[in-house]
């Protein structure tokens, strides 16, 4: 018995809500029965042009459901197609943007990170410039761009979150384009940032890994520079605490433990940018050598991908400019030393200032004094980060606590390291007349159960908050929904923000 259209419509609505909990169920390959045929036909009538090629699916981020966006093709190049939402009005030259992405950004980033997937078989990246449905109002925070991994999977027409089954980047055509007035590279650098996410996601999915958030986002930040849109002065000024929305800069902010609801997120992006930029520049003496390091970090070197801080250090050991005499061959020590160098440089240290660095290498271990002068020789502050020389991190009054992956900067000598510490890779730089107290942690075995630890300098007992994992979901288990990577929330100069799991 055939169902009437009112019942069909009601069932479609209910099914869409239900299947929102299972957005990546694959469409069945079985022949539909009569009722299924009616349902499918009616649904195609309801969704219209997204199934005829004149529209693209995008998320309404206020409702977490997909909308079919009518589009106009503006540029069709060798590697990229640029679409504009039909109702969007803009004076920005999107045709020229397409040409720049096609001939510059695309080539530079695939040379660095490898070729993209090609789910629809057309060999091209689609960029949809639209008014992103984010609920933004005048002078409010907004979403400037994102990559949605749902497009990597076949579409499920009963899901509220739909897939184009194609390589798609989404860029905001209103607030982000307006940001070009104060930051001329806002739009182009955002596209480069999101492209790294698109290139990286299939590599994660293929091996069942979810990469540490700071690594993924920090790499995307540097990808904008590689494409020619850096260095990012607003990031550097935020890092140093010299930007209005980044009071105190990275003082006390964790590079490793990200909280997307925190007011620190812009500082964490700045921190990830500076550290990853330092690591990238330190990996080689030529652009080819540096690109090789990044390529290996994403694709894998000798079977190792940089999905965690420890594995990132393992890949760094394979880089052309790695010097074991300066950094040792232990991942935890390598991370501690590179972390100490970049935070020290950020506070105006150089040369012999690094000759006396105290380090606690293991929980409950002894305090060792190490000399990093040799490391300074091999890994100086790169010229691309020279702004940190004229605009170093501003110190703060001594804090009573320190988090894993963070550094506290003082005008006076730092707090002494207790004789019986319970921190791993905890340390300070001494004999410099001012204070740097840092807790780099060990990169081996990072996990959600310890990543939230905050310790008070007067009380060394661990204070654990509720364990959480900030790793992106990359499985298709029931109830898991894929993250949109690379949101940008800002009320001023464009800043890439977070990868937020869609729940």
Beta strands, then each sheet from edge to edge (+ up, - down):
strand 1: 55-60
strand 2: 65-76
strand 3: 80-85
strand 4: 125-130
strand 5: 145-148
strand 6: 168-172
strand 7: 357-360
strand 8: 367-370
strand 9: 401-403
strand 10: 406-410
strand 11: 426-429
strand 12: 435-439
strand 13: 454-456
strand 14: 459-463
strand 15: 484-485
sheet 1: 1+ 2- 3+ 4+ 6+ 5- 15+
sheet 2: 8+ 7- 11+ 12- 10+
sheet 3: 9+ 13- 14+
end
